Amino acid sequence: MESHNEAKDIPLPLRGKTVSRCIVDSALGIDFIEAGQRSTIRIESRFRIHAFGADKPLSIGRVEDMGKALSLIGKTVAKALARSDGALGITFDDGTVLSVAPDPSTEAWEFAGPDRSVVVSMAGGGLSTWVDVGHPKTRGKP
């Protein structure tokens, strides 16, 4: 079993935010929209939803699994954590847990915040992060 360095985990700024909508296409998008500000989690790999004693492994390639993921709409986040190994864990107020393991061959998930910050689970594990620093201000005529 690989060791896990919790000190390098990244808390995602979703605590208290409610799932506003789920978008299903070639992946599963989960939007948190509050006061016109949107944060999004996009899942592009297998994931699990643990709710009320049932643990459901789900696949983005199965339409029936995407239907089950819609049960997240209206749930409020208690804790959201990007683990340094590339895993994602989101616990909701009602005890439901959404988890995504890192994928050896693809970026399993990504988070985008309203401030343009991004956290990505890299193929093979680990995290990549960045924050948009904005355009430099110009002086005088362009």
Steps between C-alpha positions, in 0.01 A plus 500: 500500500633841403548758770287811493625843606196680645699822536490537120121450474305801372165597656272615219293815572161327480396472866141623540440509123208310350503299178300713257510274197667201343603504135541173315695479176826308450558561873300597809500868590383609845428872536479702819347839418465763770444875457594476133830325578556148367732225616509178299626148547536300180542124534648310206561161660328239717361632828305383805201631689454366851158584639280348770713186530518434125828542316450538127796485259400706197638552151476806278444266205169364635189715464326323790794589728477865402132495600601381848748785526214750462408414861775746600291800388391702803758345735723736700874441541635442850859430387685483166857381480743452212749242624863530404482154337240635253185368670194717561269469799185705557283443806151650503289612799282188484803265513511425127860468376617550143846363430720481192821299497793610286506336157822353356431622145282813518432808709231355728348832610553873515374788712457855371416782740335836431841666548632289210700278733533144374593168659544197273553134585784406266513176303682250717430692822603824663357849466567797278383842621499853373334835554427755230707804585313720257631715220774746585380856518634721226607857537431760237382413153494133399 
